[in-house]
């Protein structure tokens, strides 16, 4: 991965064009991807649904009962927002995708409010 300064410059460039998500949202999704892949037996590409679950677990670890408040402040209100962030990061060259990956992979993966209730196990749709 590129050094931190270049990554931040790219994220700032993204925000200048589209300010619907805060800078922390982009860096959080990058961190959640890293955490999700790190927890696999063998590093590999993860699907949108797998990443959404990884993001959910990572968010609860990081923010506990404040998770939904933090995500809301960053402009994230549904799993599709994670997908929009991911595909924006892909376009900026900060993440990669396969030809099978689609923004629809992130649509309605789980009930957003219920998913971030502390300690609650959810089923993906």
N, C-alpha and C positions, 0 to 999 in steps of 0.2 A: 504494500500500500504506500501511497505517496506520503511524504512527510506531512505533519500536522498543519503546518502553515499553508501548504498548497490545498489541502482538503478544506480548511476554513475559508480560503479565498474562493474556492469553487462554490461552497455553500452560500457565502455572502452574495456571490453572483446570482445564484438561484433565487435568493430572497429579493434581490433588486428587481427581478423579472416577475416574481410571484410571491407576494408576502402573506399568503394565507396560513402558512405554518412558521413558527418561530425557529431560529437556528438550533435550539435545543432539540427540537423534534427530529431534525435530520441527523444530528450527532447521536441521539438516542437510538434511532433505528439502526444506524451503523453499529453501535455498541451491542444492540440486541441480536443482530445478525452474527456478530463475532461470538457472542455468548452461546447462541443456539448451535452454531457449527462446532464450537469447542466441546460441547456436551455430547456430540455424536461419537460413536465408536471409531468411525473413520470419517475424516472430513469429506464432504460432498456438497453438491448443490442441494439447496432445500427449496421446497415448493412454497407458494404463497400461503397456503394453509398451515404448513409447518412453521413458517416464519411468524405468522400471526400467533400461534400458540407459544412460540419462543418469546415473542414480544410480550405476551401476556404474563408469562412467568417472570421474565426479566423485570418488567415494570413493577410487579408485586414485590419482588426482591428489593428493588431500588427505593420504592416509594410507599409500600405498604398501604394503609388505609387512605392515603392521600393520592393514590394513583389516578383515579378518575378526575380529580381536581387538577392535577398537574397536566394530564393529557388534554383536558378541556382548555386550559390556559394556553397550551401550545397550538391549539386549533384542531386537535384530533378528537373526532366525535364518533367515528365508526371504523370498522376494519378496512373499509375502502380507502380511508385516509392513509393507512399504512401503505397500501398499494400505490397510491398517488405519490407518496414520498419515495418509495422504492423505485418507481419508474422514473421519477425526476433524478434520483441519484444515478440510475443506469444511464440516462441521457447525458449526465455530467461526467460519466466515466468513473464514478466512484463505487459502483456495484455492477454486477453482470447478470445477464439473464440468458435463458435458452430460448430456442424458437418456440417451445411449447408453453412458455410463461406468458401470462396474460393479466391485465388489470382485473379482469373478472375473477381471477383466483382469490382475490382479496375481498370480494363482495359478500357481505352478510355471513362471515365465517362463524361468528358467535354473537350473542346478545351482548352488546358492549357494556352496558351498566352492570349486568349480572356477572360478566366475566371478570370484573375487577373488584368484586367484593372479596375482601381479604380471606384467603385460604379456601375459597370455594372452588371446587372442581367443576368444570363445565364440559359439555359435549359440543364439539364442532358440528355445525349443521351439515 
